[in-house]
Amino acid sequence: MLITIILMSKKIDAAVFFGLLITAIVGIVLGKFGIEGMPKFSNEIIKANTSLNHFGDFFYGLKSLITKPKSIFLIFTFFFVDFFDTAGTLVAITNKITSKTGKNYKMKKMLFSDAVGTIVGAILGTSTVTTLTESTSGVAAGGRTGLTAITTGIWFLIASIFTPLVAIASPITVDGMSFEPVIAPSLICVGILMATQLSSIDWHDFTAASAGFVTIMIMIVGYSIPDGIAAGFIVYVFSKLFTKNIKDITPSVWAMFVLFVLHFALK
């Protein structure tokens, strides 16, 4: 982490990338000296894995999925987690970019591309394709447009035949606990940049401050962006309701409040 902090403090271009690279190399060297919990590098470099055994599995269970009433709650749960995980990440990222460039980004297009990715990923039989917090590292490195995503996608395709090499950045398990020694430092540094947006919260208004604080804490403790957003909305509505500021609660906020209460009730 110190390596990435130093590089970012010196405002070196692609500081996050170089931080990842140097961290991985240092970890491999330490691992060779017998230190446990370090990234491991196998002797293989190229190993293609083009298996499509799960291609189309989505269609086989579609009929039974629709005909079962319980499936509705399952679908809603996946939608809730995917939507608010994506929305929370995008809001945090775009706010940081907008404050620097002054350019407004259309959330509708971002959510559309995320939805298409989720559908295509399900058909291909992959794990969920969605916008994750790790995207902030790309933004911190200078990514601003769709060309960044296309370029990243091309590199991912190339990386598919270098599985052993890419696996260096994979999580490791120590005493039954999972750690990400290569990726974690960069995410912490990007988190520091994102934390600057906390100044936008009116900390002198206890209603807004409590909702914001609860949102942040639930995200951290519960390791869930959607749960954090949900808890923040619920606290905000109750605070406004019992301080007789109900007029500040818009219809859309009421709708979200009901959905969030149902989310926790059905969880």
N, C-alpha and C positions, 0 to 999 in steps of 0.2 A: 504493500500500500504506500509506503514511504517513497518508493521509486516513482509511482504514478503521481503522487502529490508534488514531488520535486519537479517533474517534467511539466505538469500543469501550471505550477507556480512560475516556471520560467517561460510559460506561454509558447511551448514548443508545439509545432503543428503535429497532429496525429499523436498527441501525448498519451491518450488512452490506449491506442494500438501498440505503441512502443512499450508502454507499461505492461501490457499483457504479454508481449513477446519476451521482454527481459525477465519478468516474473517466472514465466514458463521455463526459460533456460536456466535460471538460478535454481529453480525447484528440481529440475532434472539432474543438475550437477550435484546438489545436496543429496538427492535420492541415490546417486551412484556411490556416495560415501556411507550409505547404510542408514541415513536418517529417515524415519518412518513418517508417513503422512505427506509425502512429496509426490508431485506429478510423475507418472511413469511413462517411459518411451520404449515401445517394443522395437524389435529389429526390423519389422516390416514398415514400409512407407506407403505402398500402394496396395489396396485391397478393395476391389469393387464389390458393392453389395446392391445389386439391382433387383432383388426379390420383390415381386408384386403379388405375393400369396394372398394378401387381403384386399386386392383390387376388386371393387364392386360388391364387397360384403354388405355395404350400406343398403343395397337394393333387396337383398335376400330377406332381411328382417323388417323391411318397411311396413308390410301389410300387418304383421302381428303387432308392430309398435303402435300403429294408428288405432287398431281395434281394442287396445287395452286402455281403460280409463286412467290407470296409474301412470301410463306413459306421458300423459299431459303434464303431470307434476315433474316428471323427469326432464321433459323437454324444456319446461319453464325454468327449472333449476339451471340447466346448461346454458339457456339463453341469458338468464340473469348474470351468471358468473362471467360468461364470455363478453356480454355487452358492457357491463360496468368495469370489468378488468381492463377492457380496451379503452372505454371512455375516460376512466381515471388516468390511465397512462398518457393518452393523447392530450388531455387538458393540461397535465403537468408539463408535457414536452412543448406543446404549442405556446403556452403562456411564456415560457422561457425564451423561445425563439422570437415571439412577437415583441417582447420587451426590448429585444436587441435590434431587430430589423424593422419593426413597425408594420410588418406585413401580416394581414389576417389570413388564416388558413381555414378552408371550408371543412368542417367536421363531417358533413354529409358524405363527401367523397372518400374521406378516410375510413368511415364506418362501412361504406359500400365495398371498398377494396378488402377490408378485413372480413366482411361477410362472404365475399366470393372465395377468399382463401380458405375459410372454414368449410364451405361446401365442397370445394375441389379436394381439400385434404381428406374429408370424410369419404368421398368416392374412391380416392386412391388408397384408402386404408391406413393413412398415416395418423400420428398423434395430432391433437388439436392444433390447427394453424391459426394463430391469433397474434395480436400486438402485445408484446411483453415489455416489462420495464427495462430489459436489456437494450431496447431500442434507443434508450437515452444515451448510451455510449456512442452510438453512431452519430447522433445529433451533436453531442459534445465534440466529436471529431470534425464537425463541419458539414454533415449531411443536412440538406435543406429541401431538396426536390425529389420528384418521383424517379429521377435518373439514379439517385442514390440507391433506392430500393431495387431497381432493375439490375444495377451493377452488383449489389449484394447478392441478389438472387442467382446471377450468373456464377459468382464465386462459390455459392452454396452447391450448385450443380457440379462444379469442378471439384469441390471438396468431398463430394460423395465417393470419389474413387481414392481419396486419401484418408480413409477412415482411421487408420492407426495414428496418423499424424495429428488429426483433429482431436482424437481422443485424449490428447494431452490436457486439453482444457475441460475434460469431463469431471464430474464430481468424484471425490474419493471418500471412502468409508473408513473411519477410525473409531474403534470401540462401539460399533453399531450406529454411529452418527455420521451424517453426510456433510461434507465440506466442499467448497469450490475455491481452492487456493489461487487459481489463475484468474478467474472471472471476478470474484468477490471484491478485490481491491479497486478495480475500475468502477464497479457499481457503487461502492462507497463514495468514491470521489465525485461521480456524477450525482449521487444523492446530495452531496454538499452543495453542488450548484443548484439543484432543485429546491433545496431548503431556503434559498434566498427569496422564494416566492411567498414564504410565510409572513413576510413583512406586509403583504397585501391584506392580511386578516386584520380587522379592527379589534385589537386586543383590549381596547378600552370599553367595548361593548361586550358584556359578559355572555350574552346570548350567542353572538357570533364566535366569541373566543372559546366557549365551552364546546360548541359544535365542532369547531375546527380542531381543538385539542383531542376530543374523543375520536374524531376521524383518524387523526395521525396515530394515536396510541393503538387503536384497534387494528389498523393496517400493520403496525409493527409487531404487536404481541400476537395477533391472530394470523399473521402472515397472509393477509387477504385484503386486496384493494376493495372488492365489492362489499365485504362485511364492514370495512371502515366507512365507506360512503353511506351505507345503509344506517349504521349507528349514528353517524353525524346528522343525517336527515331527521331521524327519529328524535334525537336530542333537541335539534333546532325547532321542530314543530311543537314539542311539549313545552319548550322554553317560551315560545311566542304565545302558546295557548294559555298558559298559567300566569303570564305577565300582562294579559289582556291586550296583546298586540296581534290578535288574530287576523286583522286586516292585512298584515304583512305576509300572510301565507297565501300564495297564489294557488289557483286550481291545479296547476301542474305539480306544485310541491305537495298538495294534498294527495294527488294521484300516486306520486312516488312514495309518499309516506305509507299509504295503504299497501303498496307492493312490497315495500321493505319489511313491514310488520308481518305480512304473509310469508316472506322469505325466511325470517327467523322462526316463525311459528311452524313452518313445514320442514325446517332443517333437522 
